[in-house]
Amino acid sequence: MKLDKFITLGADCQVRTNLDGWYLSEKMDGCRAIWDGSNLWSRGGKIISLPASIRTALPAGHRLDGEVWAGRERFTEARLAVQYGRWTRRCRFVAFDAPDATGTWQERVAEAGRRYGDVVSFNVCESWRHANALLFEVQAICGEGLVARHPTARGYEHGRTDNFLKVKEPLL
């Protein structure tokens, strides 16, 4: 029998759930962005000025949800790219969903990978110990934490949902 564990979502909020079989990826500390098929938009609704190298790689006519990311401990670098167009060689757009694709998150991220090469990598959670090991591995290299996605939830969901959890502290 699998034991449920507490997952910390914030300073005051915990959810009790079993993550076995969930998809775990690194939570990137960058700037959330949506590619609408012709422009990249910030969470605040501003068009982000893209360098040609990124713009030409993005799929025309197909939406992607993702993050402008410059690497671990480089949030400011990503923010300056988004806010002021100050792109460095480390800044990139990493896709983690294809909102118009159907199916589970794994199927949608595979579709994002077919349309655009730079997508988040993930592992299937085997146990809470496995999740903790991945979390410690990411945090040891200065990563923020993990994102856990429900394996059977279908369709893109915008906003907060029980099918998408941030894991920043070890599971108890």
N, C-alpha and C positions, 0 to 999 in steps of 0.2 A: 504494500500500500504506500502511495506517495503522500508525503506530508506537505500540506500547504505551508507557504512561508509568507512573511510580511514583506512587502515591497514599499520602500519609502518613495513617495511622489513629491514630497516637499517637506518643509520643516514640521508641519502639523498634520500631514495627511499620509495614511498608510492604507494599502489595499491588501487583502489576504487573497492570494491566488497561487496556483501551481503553474510554473512556467515550462514544465516539460513539454517539448515539442514546439515551443514558441521560437520565432526567429529573433536572434540577437545580433545587433550591429552596434558599432561604436556611435555614441552620441557626439556629433561634431559640434564644436564650439565655433560657429561661424554665423552667417547671416542668412536666414531663411529666404528663399526666392522661388518664384513660380515662372516657368517658361510657358508662355501661352501659345506657342507655335510661331510667333514672330518677334516677341519682346520678352525680356526678363524683367519681372516685377518684384519689388521689395515687399515685405510684409505690410509696410505702410502705404503701399499703393503708388510708389514712384517707379518709373522706368529706369532700369539700371543700364548705364552706358557700358557696353561690352567691347573688349578687344576683338579684332577680326578673327583671331585664332579660336576663340571660344564660340563666337557667333556662328561661324561657318560649320562648326561641328554639331550644333544643336539642330534637332529635327524640325524642319519647316512643317507647320500644320499639326504638330503633335505636342500636347502639353506634358510637362515634367514638373514634378515637385522636388525641390532639393535645397541645397545649401551652397552659398559662396563660402569657400573654406580655404584658408591659407596654411593649414597645418595646426598641430597642437600648440597651445599657448600663443597663438597668433591671431586672436580675435580682432584686435585693432587693425591689423593689416587687411583682413577681410572687410571690416567695416569701412575703411578708407576707400577700398575698391568700390564698394556698393554706394557709399555716400558721395564720393568725389571723383570716381573714375580713376583712382590711383592704383592700377593693377600692377602687381609684381609677378615675377615668374612663378612664385609659389601659389598664387591665387588661382582657384579653379571653381567650376560649378560641378558639384557632385549630386547626381540624381538619386533619390530614394523612393520614388513612386512615379507611376504613369497614370494620372487621374482618369483618363479616358479609356484605359484598358479594363477588361473585365477579369473577374477571378479573384483569387486570394492575393495577398501581398506578394508572395513568392512569384506568382504568375505575372503580376504587374511589374515587379522590379526586373524580371527577365525580359519583359517587353521593352522596358526603358533601356535595358542593356543592348537590345537589338537595334534600337533607334539611335542610341547615344552611348558611347563607350565608357564614360566615367560614371559608374554607379557604385553605390555602397556595397561592401561585401558583408556577409552574414554567416552565422553558424546556427544550427538547430540546437536548442537547449536540451541537454540530456538529463539534467538534474539541477537542484539548487546549488550543489557543489560546483558543477560545471559553470553555471552562471556566475558564481562568485569568482572562480578561477579566471574567467574571461574579464570580469570587472577589474580584478586586481592586475591583470596583464595590461589592460588599457590604461588604468590609472598609474601604473608603474612607468609608463612612457608619457605621462602628463596628459592623458586623455581625460575627458570630463566624466564619462560613464557609458552606459549602454542604453539602447532603445530595444524594447521587447515588443514584438508584433504577434498578435494571435494567429495561429496557423490556419484556421478554417474560416476566419471572418472574410466575407466576400465584398468586393466593391470598395472604392475609395471613400474615406471618411474625412471630412474637414473638421478641424477643431478637436477638442478633448473627447476622448472615447475610452471605454474600458478595453478596447482591442489594441491599444497602443500605450505602452507604459515606459516611463523613463526610470532607469535604475542607476542611482548615483551612490548608494550605500550598500554594503553587503547584505544579502538576504539572511535573516536571522535563523 
